[in-house]
Amino acid sequence: MRFGELALLLALGLALWFWLDSLKAREAGVRAARSACEREGLQLLDETVAGRSVRPARDDDGRVTLERAYDFDYSRSGYDRYRGSVVLRGREVVLVDLAAHRAG
């Protein structure tokens, strides 16, 4: 196997890993958003989160991992719409922000 073929195979493997890891992280983000909305008596709209950013970060043990930020919409009454966010570092939820409905 030549170097070019090996590099292509490695790049494809990395892309597949990133895609699968992103799917798992997104599902963790949906669970965190749903749980936070239920705790606050709010309604998670669209039952999904939308990716905002991905960047390298260090976890609590000092290891480099990916930090992903997601946005989602939620409602108090079903007639209003607020934007919330959830941040994951690896698989750990480090922040869920639902403050927008308190300001309005």
LOBANU-53312 format. One record per atom (N, C-alpha, C, O): residue number from 1; residue in one letter; x, y, z. Coordinates in Angstrom, 3 decimals, decimal comma. Layout:
REM residues N
r n=NUM res=A px=X py=Y pz=Z .
...
REM end
This chain:
REM residues 104
r n=1 res=M px=0,846 py=-1,169 pz=0,000 .
r n=1 res=M px=0,000 py=0,000 pz=0,000 .
r n=1 res=M px=0,894 py=1,236 pz=0,000 .
r n=1 res=M px=1,813 py=1,366 pz=0,809 .
r n=2 res=R px=0,601 py=2,124 pz=-0,918 .
r n=2 res=R px=1,385 py=3,345 pz=-1,033 .
r n=2 res=R px=0,956 py=4,373 pz=0,013 .
r n=2 res=R px=-0,102 py=4,255 pz=0,630 .
r n=3 res=F px=1,795 py=5,370 pz=0,192 .
r n=3 res=F px=1,540 py=6,399 pz=1,196 .
r n=3 res=F px=0,229 py=7,136 pz=0,934 .
r n=3 res=F px=-0,530 py=7,400 pz=1,867 .
r n=4 res=G px=-0,039 py=7,464 pz=-0,307 .
r n=4 res=G px=-1,266 py=8,184 pz=-0,658 .
r n=4 res=G px=-2,507 py=7,390 pz=-0,297 .
r n=4 res=G px=-3,479 py=7,941 pz=0,219 .
r n=5 res=E px=-2,471 py=6,094 pz=-0,571 .
r n=5 res=E px=-3,611 py=5,234 pz=-0,239 .
r n=5 res=E px=-3,789 py=5,133 pz=1,273 .
r n=5 res=E px=-4,908 py=5,162 pz=1,786 .
r n=6 res=L px=-2,672 py=5,014 pz=1,967 .
r n=6 res=L px=-2,715 py=4,933 pz=3,421 .
r n=6 res=L px=-3,261 py=6,232 pz=4,029 .
r n=6 res=L px=-4,068 py=6,203 pz=4,958 .
r n=7 res=A px=-2,810 py=7,362 pz=3,494 .
r n=7 res=A px=-3,284 py=8,656 pz=3,982 .
r n=7 res=A px=-4,782 py=8,818 pz=3,718 .
r n=7 res=A px=-5,508 py=9,333 pz=4,568 .
r n=8 res=L px=-5,242 py=8,384 pz=2,556 .
r n=8 res=L px=-6,662 py=8,462 pz=2,226 .
r n=8 res=L px=-7,483 py=7,576 pz=3,151 .
r n=8 res=L px=-8,544 py=7,980 pz=3,628 .
r n=9 res=L px=-6,996 py=6,381 pz=3,402 .
r n=9 res=L px=-7,686 py=5,460 pz=4,300 .
r n=9 res=L px=-7,748 py=6,032 pz=5,720 .
r n=9 res=L px=-8,777 py=5,933 pz=6,389 .
r n=10 res=L px=-6,663 py=6,618 pz=6,166 .
r n=10 res=L px=-6,625 py=7,243 pz=7,486 .
r n=10 res=L px=-7,597 py=8,425 pz=7,565 .
r n=10 res=L px=-8,302 py=8,583 pz=8,561 .
r n=11 res=A px=-7,633 py=9,248 pz=6,524 .
r n=11 res=A px=-8,546 py=10,393 pz=6,495 .
r n=11 res=A px=-10,001 py=9,931 pz=6,512 .
r n=11 res=A px=-10,827 py=10,523 pz=7,207 .
r n=12 res=L px=-10,322 py=8,893 pz=5,765 .
r n=12 res=L px=-11,686 py=8,357 pz=5,766 .
r n=12 res=L px=-12,058 py=7,801 pz=7,135 .
r n=12 res=L px=-13,176 py=8,003 pz=7,608 .
r n=13 res=G px=-11,124 py=7,104 pz=7,769 .
r n=13 res=G px=-11,362 py=6,572 pz=9,110 .
r n=13 res=G px=-11,594 py=7,683 pz=10,119 .
r n=13 res=G px=-12,476 py=7,577 pz=10,971 .
r n=14 res=L px=-10,814 py=8,739 pz=10,028 .
r n=14 res=L px=-10,978 py=9,886 pz=10,917 .
r n=14 res=L px=-12,318 py=10,574 pz=10,696 .
r n=14 res=L px=-12,987 py=10,960 pz=11,654 .
r n=15 res=A px=-12,708 py=10,727 pz=9,438 .
r n=15 res=A px=-13,999 py=11,349 pz=9,124 .
r n=15 res=A px=-15,153 py=10,502 pz=9,660 .
r n=15 res=A px=-16,126 py=11,042 pz=10,186 .
r n=16 res=L px=-15,051 py=9,193 pz=9,531 .
r n=16 res=L px=-16,089 py=8,296 pz=10,042 .
r n=16 res=L px=-16,167 py=8,387 pz=11,568 .
r n=16 res=L px=-17,258 py=8,467 pz=12,133 .
r n=17 res=W px=-15,011 py=8,375 pz=12,230 .
r n=17 res=W px=-14,991 py=8,507 pz=13,693 .
r n=17 res=W px=-15,635 py=9,821 pz=14,122 .
r n=17 res=W px=-16,462 py=9,836 pz=15,034 .
r n=18 res=F px=-15,263 py=10,933 pz=13,468 .
r n=18 res=F px=-15,800 py=12,245 pz=13,828 .
r n=18 res=F px=-17,312 py=12,282 pz=13,644 .
r n=18 res=F px=-18,025 py=12,827 pz=14,486 .
r n=19 res=W px=-17,805 py=11,710 pz=12,553 .
r n=19 res=W px=-19,240 py=11,698 pz=12,276 .
r n=19 res=W px=-19,987 py=10,901 pz=13,349 .
r n=19 res=W px=-20,995 py=11,367 pz=13,881 .
r n=20 res=L px=-19,497 py=9,707 pz=13,664 .
r n=20 res=L px=-20,154 py=8,880 pz=14,679 .
r n=20 res=L px=-20,076 py=9,530 pz=16,063 .
r n=20 res=L px=-21,052 py=9,508 pz=16,813 .
r n=21 res=D px=-18,940 py=10,098 pz=16,398 .
r n=21 res=D px=-18,776 py=10,778 pz=17,679 .
r n=21 res=D px=-19,703 py=11,989 pz=17,774 .
r n=21 res=D px=-20,255 py=12,269 pz=18,838 .
r n=22 res=S px=-19,870 py=12,698 pz=16,672 .
r n=22 res=S px=-20,763 py=13,856 pz=16,653 .
r n=22 res=S px=-22,217 py=13,438 pz=16,836 .
r n=22 res=S px=-22,980 py=14,138 pz=17,502 .
r n=23 res=L px=-22,607 py=12,313 pz=16,258 .
r n=23 res=L px=-23,973 py=11,812 pz=16,451 .
r n=23 res=L px=-24,233 py=11,475 pz=17,916 .
r n=23 res=L px=-25,291 py=11,801 pz=18,455 .
r n=24 res=K px=-23,265 py=10,821 pz=18,557 .
r n=24 res=K px=-23,416 py=10,471 pz=19,977 .
r n=24 res=K px=-23,469 py=11,726 pz=20,846 .
r n=24 res=K px=-24,270 py=11,805 pz=21,777 .
r n=25 res=A px=-22,623 py=12,700 pz=20,545 .
r n=25 res=A px=-22,608 py=13,944 pz=21,320 .
r n=25 res=A px=-23,915 py=14,709 pz=21,127 .
r n=25 res=A px=-24,442 py=15,287 pz=22,078 .
r n=26 res=R px=-24,436 py=14,717 pz=19,911 .
r n=26 res=R px=-25,699 py=15,399 pz=19,642 .
r n=26 res=R px=-26,833 py=14,769 pz=20,447 .
r n=26 res=R px=-27,667 py=15,477 pz=21,012 .
r n=27 res=E px=-26,861 py=13,450 pz=20,497 .
r n=27 res=E px=-27,894 py=12,760 pz=21,284 .
r n=27 res=E px=-27,759 py=13,094 pz=22,777 .
r n=27 res=E px=-28,762 py=13,263 pz=23,471 .
r n=28 res=A px=-26,531 py=13,187 pz=23,258 .
r n=28 res=A px=-26,316 py=13,590 pz=24,655 .
r n=28 res=A px=-26,809 py=15,018 pz=24,871 .
r n=28 res=A px=-27,357 py=15,328 pz=25,929 .
r n=29 res=G px=-26,622 py=15,883 pz=23,890 .
r n=29 res=G px=-27,119 py=17,254 pz=23,971 .
r n=29 res=G px=-28,639 py=17,315 pz=24,007 .
r n=29 res=G px=-29,215 py=18,102 pz=24,758 .
r n=30 res=V px=-29,290 py=16,486 pz=23,197 .
r n=30 res=V px=-30,758 py=16,432 pz=23,196 .
r n=30 res=V px=-31,264 py=15,955 pz=24,554 .
r n=30 res=V px=-32,214 py=16,519 pz=25,098 .
r n=31 res=R px=-30,629 py=14,913 pz=25,103 .
r n=31 res=R px=-31,041 py=14,406 pz=26,421 .
r n=31 res=R px=-30,882 py=15,478 pz=27,497 .
r n=31 res=R px=-31,757 py=15,646 pz=28,346 .
r n=32 res=A px=-29,762 py=16,202 pz=27,459 .
r n=32 res=A px=-29,519 py=17,252 pz=28,456 .
r n=32 res=A px=-30,533 py=18,383 pz=28,319 .
r n=32 res=A px=-31,043 py=18,877 pz=29,324 .
r n=33 res=A px=-30,829 py=18,797 pz=27,099 .
r n=33 res=A px=-31,807 py=19,865 pz=26,878 .
r n=33 res=A px=-33,196 py=19,421 pz=27,325 .
r n=33 res=A px=-33,909 py=20,179 pz=27,983 .
r n=34 res=R px=-33,579 py=18,205 pz=26,974 .
r n=34 res=R px=-34,893 py=17,681 pz=27,361 .
r n=34 res=R px=-35,021 py=17,608 pz=28,884 .
r n=34 res=R px=-36,038 py=18,011 pz=29,449 .
r n=35 res=S px=-33,991 py=17,097 pz=29,533 .
r n=35 res=S px=-34,001 py=16,963 pz=30,985 .
r n=35 res=S px=-34,096 py=18,330 pz=31,669 .
r n=35 res=S px=-34,862 py=18,498 pz=32,618 .
r n=36 res=A px=-33,323 py=19,298 pz=31,191 .
r n=36 res=A px=-33,348 py=20,644 pz=31,781 .
r n=36 res=A px=-34,716 py=21,295 pz=31,584 .
r n=36 res=A px=-35,225 py=21,948 pz=32,494 .
r n=37 res=C px=-35,307 py=21,123 pz=30,417 .
r n=37 res=C px=-36,637 py=21,691 pz=30,162 .
r n=37 res=C px=-37,681 py=21,046 pz=31,067 .
r n=37 res=C px=-38,547 py=21,736 pz=31,605 .
r n=38 res=E px=-37,606 py=19,740 pz=31,237 .
r n=38 res=E px=-38,558 py=19,051 pz=32,115 .
r n=38 res=E px=-38,424 py=19,534 pz=33,560 .
r n=38 res=E px=-39,427 py=19,748 pz=34,241 .
r n=39 res=R px=-37,184 py=19,707 pz=34,029 .
r n=39 res=R px=-36,949 py=20,191 pz=35,392 .
r n=39 res=R px=-37,552 py=21,570 pz=35,621 .
r n=39 res=R px=-38,062 py=21,861 pz=36,704 .
r n=40 res=E px=-37,492 py=22,420 pz=34,597 .
r n=40 res=E px=-37,978 py=23,800 pz=34,718 .
r n=40 res=E px=-39,449 py=23,941 pz=34,323 .
r n=40 res=E px=-40,005 py=25,037 pz=34,399 .
r n=41 res=G px=-40,079 py=22,849 pz=33,906 .
r n=41 res=G px=-41,477 py=22,918 pz=33,475 .
r n=41 res=G px=-41,644 py=23,582 pz=32,120 .
r n=41 res=G px=-42,670 py=24,207 pz=31,851 .
r n=42 res=L px=-40,641 py=23,447 pz=31,269 .
r n=42 res=L px=-40,655 py=24,054 pz=29,940 .
r n=42 res=L px=-40,849 py=22,976 pz=28,879 .
r n=42 res=L px=-40,765 py=21,780 pz=29,158 .
r n=43 res=Q px=-41,107 py=23,426 pz=27,672 .
r n=43 res=Q px=-41,350 py=22,513 pz=26,559 .
r n=43 res=Q px=-40,197 py=22,635 pz=25,562 .
r n=43 res=Q px=-39,951 py=23,718 pz=25,032 .
r n=44 res=L px=-39,491 py=21,536 pz=25,304 .
r n=44 res=L px=-38,429 py=21,522 pz=24,289 .
r n=44 res=L px=-39,094 py=21,480 pz=22,926 .
r n=44 res=L px=-39,826 py=20,540 pz=22,619 .
r n=45 res=L px=-38,848 py=22,484 pz=22,116 .
r n=45 res=L px=-39,471 py=22,551 pz=20,800 .
r n=45 res=L px=-38,634 py=21,798 pz=19,779 .
r n=45 res=L px=-37,406 py=21,810 pz=19,860 .
r n=46 res=D px=-39,259 py=21,162 pz=18,849 .
r n=46 res=D px=-38,630 py=20,435 pz=17,744 .
r n=46 res=D px=-37,854 py=19,200 pz=18,187 .
r n=46 res=D px=-37,368 py=18,447 pz=17,343 .
r n=47 res=E px=-37,729 py=18,974 pz=19,502 .
r n=47 res=E px=-37,032 py=17,792 pz=20,042 .
r n=47 res=E px=-35,650 py=17,588 pz=19,429 .
r n=47 res=E px=-35,248 py=16,456 pz=19,157 .
r n=48 res=T px=-34,928 py=18,677 pz=19,212 .
r n=48 res=T px=-33,603 py=18,565 pz=18,618 .
r n=48 res=T px=-32,704 py=19,714 pz=19,076 .
r n=48 res=T px=-33,170 py=20,701 pz=19,647 .
r n=49 res=V px=-31,423 py=19,562 pz=18,815 .
r n=49 res=V px=-30,442 py=20,620 pz=19,040 .
r n=49 res=V px=-29,707 py=20,865 pz=17,725 .
r n=49 res=V px=-29,597 py=19,967 pz=16,891 .
r n=50 res=A px=-29,210 py=22,072 pz=17,548 .
r n=50 res=A px=-28,472 py=22,434 pz=16,338 .
r n=50 res=A px=-27,044 py=22,795 pz=16,725 .
r n=50 res=A px=-26,821 py=23,597 pz=17,632 .
r n=51 res=G px=-26,086 py=22,200 pz=16,033 .
r n=51 res=G px=-24,681 py=22,457 pz=16,334 .
r n=51 res=G px=-24,302 py=23,905 pz=16,079 .
r n=51 res=G px=-24,649 py=24,475 pz=15,044 .
r n=52 res=R px=-23,589 py=24,495 pz=17,026 .
r n=52 res=R px=-23,127 py=25,874 pz=16,895 .
r n=52 res=R px=-21,619 py=25,932 pz=16,705 .
r n=52 res=R px=-21,124 py=26,690 pz=15,871 .
r n=53 res=S px=-20,875 py=25,120 pz=17,490 .
r n=53 res=S px=-19,414 py=25,155 pz=17,366 .
r n=53 res=S px=-18,793 py=23,860 pz=17,879 .
r n=53 res=S px=-19,372 py=23,147 pz=18,699 .
r n=54 res=V px=-17,605 py=23,584 pz=17,371 .
r n=54 res=V px=-16,784 py=22,457 pz=17,826 .
r n=54 res=V px=-15,367 py=22,979 pz=17,945 .
r n=54 res=V px=-14,839 py=23,593 pz=17,018 .
r n=55 res=R px=-14,753 py=22,729 pz=19,097 .
r n=55 res=R px=-13,364 py=23,180 pz=19,280 .
r n=55 res=R px=-12,654 py=22,244 pz=20,243 .
r n=55 res=R px=-13,297 py=21,593 pz=21,066 .
r n=56 res=P px=-11,343 py=22,173 pz=20,147 .
r n=56 res=P px=-10,602 py=21,359 pz=21,117 .
r n=56 res=P px=-10,588 py=22,047 pz=22,482 .
r n=56 res=P px=-10,526 py=23,273 pz=22,573 .
r n=57 res=A px=-10,647 py=21,246 pz=23,529 .
r n=57 res=A px=-10,613 py=21,765 pz=24,902 .
r n=57 res=A px=-10,039 py=20,682 pz=25,804 .
r n=57 res=A px=-9,949 py=19,520 pz=25,407 .
r n=58 res=R px=-9,659 py=21,056 pz=26,996 .
r n=58 res=R px=-9,152 py=20,082 pz=27,967 .
r n=58 res=R px=-10,260 py=19,718 pz=28,945 .
r n=58 res=R px=-11,011 py=20,579 pz=29,402 .
r n=59 res=D px=-10,351 py=18,422 pz=29,260 .
r n=59 res=D px=-11,339 py=17,978 pz=30,244 .
r n=59 res=D px=-10,772 py=18,143 pz=31,650 .
r n=59 res=D px=-9,681 py=18,687 pz=31,817 .
r n=60 res=D px=-11,500 py=17,680 pz=32,654 .
r n=60 res=D px=-11,069 py=17,843 pz=34,047 .
r n=60 res=D px=-9,770 py=17,115 pz=34,358 .
r n=60 res=D px=-9,054 py=17,493 pz=35,285 .
r n=61 res=D px=-9,463 py=16,076 pz=33,593 .
r n=61 res=D px=-8,224 py=15,323 pz=33,795 .
r n=61 res=D px=-7,069 py=15,863 pz=32,969 .
r n=61 res=D px=-5,970 py=15,310 pz=33,016 .
r n=62 res=G px=-7,295 py=16,934 pz=32,213 .
r n=62 res=G px=-6,240 py=17,542 pz=31,415 .
r n=62 res=G px=-6,080 py=16,947 pz=30,030 .
r n=62 res=G px=-5,177 py=17,342 pz=29,292 .
r n=63 res=R px=-6,940 py=16,002 pz=29,660 .
r n=63 res=R px=-6,852 py=15,395 pz=28,326 .
r n=63 res=R px=-7,540 py=16,291 pz=27,302 .
r n=63 res=R px=-8,531 py=16,957 pz=27,601 .
r n=64 res=V px=-6,997 py=16,291 pz=26,097 .
r n=64 res=V px=-7,608 py=17,065 pz=25,015 .
r n=64 res=V px=-8,822 py=16,303 pz=24,504 .
r n=64 res=V px=-8,749 py=15,112 pz=24,203 .
r n=65 res=T px=-9,935 py=17,012 pz=24,414 .
r n=65 res=T px=-11,183 py=16,434 pz=23,915 .
r n=65 res=T px=-11,894 py=17,495 pz=23,086 .
r n=65 res=T px=-11,405 py=18,618 pz=22,972 .
r n=66 res=L px=-13,017 py=17,161 pz=22,521 .
r n=66 res=L px=-13,776 py=18,130 pz=21,738 .
r n=66 res=L px=-14,873 py=18,753 pz=22,594 .
r n=66 res=L px=-15,606 py=18,056 pz=23,295 .
r n=67 res=E px=-14,969 py=20,063 pz=22,523 .
r n=67 res=E px=-16,057 py=20,775 pz=23,184 .
r n=67 res=E px=-17,048 py=21,186 pz=22,102 .
r n=67 res=E px=-16,693 py=21,854 pz=21,131 .
r n=68 res=R px=-18,283 py=20,778 pz=22,289 .
r n=68 res=R px=-19,324 py=21,062 pz=21,305 .
r n=68 res=R px=-20,408 py=21,913 pz=21,949 .
r n=68 res=R px=-20,835 py=21,650 pz=23,073 .
r n=69 res=A px=-20,847 py=22,935 pz=21,226 .
r n=69 res=A px=-21,941 py=23,791 pz=21,696 .
r n=69 res=A px=-23,128 py=23,616 pz=20,757 .
r n=69 res=A px=-22,978 py=23,599 pz=19,535 .
r n=70 res=Y px=-24,306 py=23,487 pz=21,353 .
r n=70 res=Y px=-25,543 py=23,303 pz=20,596 .
r n=70 res=Y px=-26,568 py=24,325 pz=21,056 .
r n=70 res=Y px=-26,583 py=24,724 pz=22,220 .
r n=71 res=D px=-27,419 py=24,743 pz=20,139 .
r n=71 res=D px=-28,547 py=25,610 pz=20,456 .
r n=71 res=D px=-29,831 py=24,815 pz=20,302 .
r n=71 res=D px=-29,895 py=23,871 pz=19,515 .
r n=72 res=F px=-30,851 py=25,199 pz=21,054 .
r n=72 res=F px=-32,161 py=24,577 pz=20,927 .
r n=72 res=F px=-33,220 py=25,610 pz=21,281 .
r n=72 res=F px=-32,925 py=26,630 pz=21,905 .
r n=73 res=D px=-34,439 py=25,341 pz=20,881 .
r n=73 res=D px=-35,550 py=26,239 pz=21,171 .
r n=73 res=D px=-36,472 py=25,591 pz=22,188 .
r n=73 res=D px=-36,688 py=24,379 pz=22,176 .
r n=74 res=Y px=-37,010 py=26,420 pz=23,066 .
r n=74 res=Y px=-37,941 py=25,928 pz=24,074 .
r n=74 res=Y px=-39,024 py=26,973 pz=24,311 .
r n=74 res=Y px=-38,906 py=28,117 pz=23,870 .
r n=75 res=S px=-40,075 py=26,570 pz=25,011 .
r n=75 res=S px=-41,217 py=27,445 pz=25,226 .
r n=75 res=S px=-41,761 py=27,272 pz=26,638 .
r n=75 res=S px=-41,686 py=26,188 pz=27,217 .
r n=76 res=R px=-42,308 py=28,349 pz=27,182 .
r n=76 res=R px=-43,011 py=28,269 pz=28,466 .
r n=76 res=R px=-44,451 py=27,825 pz=28,251 .
r n=76 res=R px=-44,966 py=26,991 pz=28,996 .
r n=77 res=S px=-45,100 py=28,385 pz=27,229 .
r n=77 res=S px=-46,536 py=28,180 pz=27,050 .
r n=77 res=S px=-46,913 py=27,463 pz=25,760 .
r n=77 res=S px=-48,057 py=27,037 pz=25,604 .
r n=78 res=G px=-45,985 py=27,326 pz=24,849 .
r n=78 res=G px=-46,309 py=26,789 pz=23,532 .
r n=78 res=G px=-46,543 py=27,895 pz=22,519 .
r n=78 res=G px=-46,568 py=27,640 pz=21,315 .
r n=79 res=Y px=-46,717 py=29,138 pz=23,004 .
r n=79 res=Y px=-46,941 py=30,282 pz=22,117 .
r n=79 res=Y px=-45,708 py=31,174 pz=22,009 .
r n=79 res=Y px=-45,616 py=32,003 pz=21,104 .
r n=80 res=D px=-44,779 py=31,010 pz=22,914 .
r n=80 res=D px=-43,548 py=31,789 pz=22,867 .
r n=80 res=D px=-42,397 py=30,862 pz=22,477 .
r n=80 res=D px=-42,525 py=29,638 pz=22,490 .
r n=81 res=R px=-41,282 py=31,477 pz=22,134 .
r n=81 res=R px=-40,128 py=30,682 pz=21,702 .
r n=81 res=R px=-38,866 py=31,359 pz=22,220 .
r n=81 res=R px=-38,647 py=32,550 pz=21,998 .
r n=82 res=Y px=-38,042 py=30,584 pz=22,909 .
r n=82 res=Y px=-36,781 py=31,084 pz=23,450 .
r n=82 res=Y px=-35,642 py=30,200 pz=22,974 .
r n=82 res=Y px=-35,838 py=29,035 pz=22,630 .
r n=83 res=R px=-34,447 py=30,780 pz=22,962 .
r n=83 res=R px=-33,263 py=30,039 pz=22,539 .
r n=83 res=R px=-32,460 py=29,636 pz=23,763 .
r n=83 res=R px=-32,140 py=30,477 pz=24,603 .
r n=84 res=G px=-32,136 py=28,359 pz=23,867 .
r n=84 res=G px=-31,286 py=27,854 pz=24,931 .
r n=84 res=G px=-30,021 py=27,270 pz=24,336 .
r n=84 res=G px=-29,895 py=27,165 pz=23,116 .
r n=85 res=S px=-29,094 py=26,894 pz=25,181 .
r n=85 res=S px=-27,864 py=26,281 pz=24,680 .
r n=85 res=S px=-27,372 py=25,220 pz=25,653 .
r n=85 res=S px=-27,659 py=25,251 pz=26,850 .
r n=86 res=V px=-26,628 py=24,289 pz=25,098 .
r n=86 res=V px=-26,004 py=23,232 pz=25,894 .
r n=86 res=V px=-24,576 py=23,068 pz=25,384 .
r n=86 res=V px=-24,332 py=23,085 pz=24,178 .
r n=87 res=V px=-23,637 py=22,908 pz=26,313 .
r n=87 res=V px=-22,222 py=22,730 pz=25,970 .
r n=87 res=V px=-21,761 py=21,405 pz=26,547 .
r n=87 res=V px=-21,977 py=21,118 pz=27,724 .
r n=88 res=L px=-21,123 py=20,601 pz=25,707 .
r n=88 res=L px=-20,568 py=19,318 pz=26,131 .
r n=88 res=L px=-19,065 py=19,338 pz=25,928 .
r n=88 res=L px=-18,569 py=19,826 pz=24,911 .
r n=89 res=R px=-18,356 py=18,813 pz=26,888 .
r n=89 res=R px=-16,911 py=18,617 pz=26,767 .
r n=89 res=R px=-16,712 py=17,116 pz=26,781 .
r n=89 res=R px=-16,825 py=16,475 pz=27,826 .
r n=90 res=G px=-16,415 py=16,557 pz=25,620 .
r n=90 res=G px=-16,432 py=15,106 pz=25,480 .
r n=90 res=G px=-17,881 py=14,667 pz=25,574 .
r n=90 res=G px=-18,714 py=15,145 pz=24,804 .
r n=91 res=R px=-18,203 py=13,775 pz=26,491 .
r n=91 res=R px=-19,591 py=13,343 pz=26,734 .
r n=91 res=R px=-20,205 py=14,041 pz=27,952 .
r n=91 res=R px=-21,379 py=13,841 pz=28,261 .
r n=92 res=E px=-19,415 py=14,849 pz=28,631 .
r n=92 res=E px=-19,880 py=15,501 pz=29,852 .
r n=92 res=E px=-20,580 py=16,821 pz=29,541 .
r n=92 res=E px=-20,034 py=17,675 pz=28,843 .
r n=93 res=V px=-21,777 py=16,975 pz=30,059 .
r n=93 res=V px=-22,513 py=18,230 pz=29,919 .
r n=93 res=V px=-21,921 py=19,220 pz=30,917 .
r n=93 res=V px=-21,932 py=18,973 pz=32,123 .
r n=94 res=V px=-21,405 py=20,337 pz=30,416 .
r n=94 res=V px=-20,793 py=21,324 pz=31,306 .
r n=94 res=V px=-21,670 py=22,562 pz=31,488 .
r n=94 res=V px=-21,450 py=23,336 pz=32,420 .
r n=95 res=L px=-22,662 py=22,765 pz=30,614 .
r n=95 res=L px=-23,525 py=23,936 pz=30,736 .
r n=95 res=L px=-24,829 py=23,707 pz=29,992 .
r n=95 res=L px=-24,831 py=23,248 pz=28,850 .
r n=96 res=V px=-25,932 py=24,027 pz=30,643 .
r n=96 res=V px=-27,236 py=24,125 pz=29,975 .
r n=96 res=V px=-27,787 py=25,489 pz=30,348 .
r n=96 res=V px=-27,983 py=25,783 pz=31,528 .
r n=97 res=D px=-28,039 py=26,324 pz=29,347 .
r n=97 res=D px=-28,497 py=27,692 pz=29,583 .
r n=97 res=D px=-29,955 py=27,836 pz=29,160 .
r n=97 res=D px=-30,293 py=27,685 pz=27,986 .
r n=98 res=L px=-30,811 py=28,130 pz=30,136 .
r n=98 res=L px=-32,236 py=28,369 pz=29,897 .
r n=98 res=L px=-32,645 py=29,749 pz=30,400 .
r n=98 res=L px=-33,816 py=29,967 pz=30,712 .
r n=99 res=A px=-31,716 py=30,667 pz=30,483 .
r n=99 res=A px=-31,969 py=31,955 pz=31,130 .
r n=99 res=A px=-32,861 py=32,892 pz=30,322 .
r n=99 res=A px=-33,414 py=33,832 pz=30,894 .
r n=100 res=A px=-33,024 py=32,680 pz=29,036 .
r n=100 res=A px=-33,756 py=33,639 pz=28,196 .
r n=100 res=A px=-35,196 py=33,845 pz=28,647 .
r n=100 res=A px=-35,696 py=34,969 pz=28,585 .
r n=101 res=H px=-35,874 py=32,800 pz=29,098 .
r n=101 res=H px=-37,286 py=32,960 pz=29,484 .
r n=101 res=H px=-37,444 py=33,721 pz=30,798 .
r n=101 res=H px=-38,525 py=34,232 pz=31,090 .
r n=102 res=R px=-36,393 py=33,798 pz=31,581 .
r n=102 res=R px=-36,464 py=34,529 pz=32,849 .
r n=102 res=R px=-36,336 py=36,038 pz=32,629 .
r n=102 res=R px=-36,845 py=36,834 pz=33,418 .
r n=103 res=A px=-35,649 py=36,419 pz=31,548 .
r n=103 res=A px=-35,430 py=37,837 pz=31,262 .
r n=103 res=A px=-36,664 py=38,482 pz=30,628 .
r n=103 res=A px=-36,851 py=39,696 pz=30,713 .
r n=104 res=G px=-37,515 py=37,651 pz=29,986 .
r n=104 res=G px=-38,662 py=38,205 pz=29,252 .
r n=104 res=G px=-39,819 py=38,407 pz=30,043 .
r n=104 res=G px=-40,842 py=38,867 pz=29,534 .
REM end
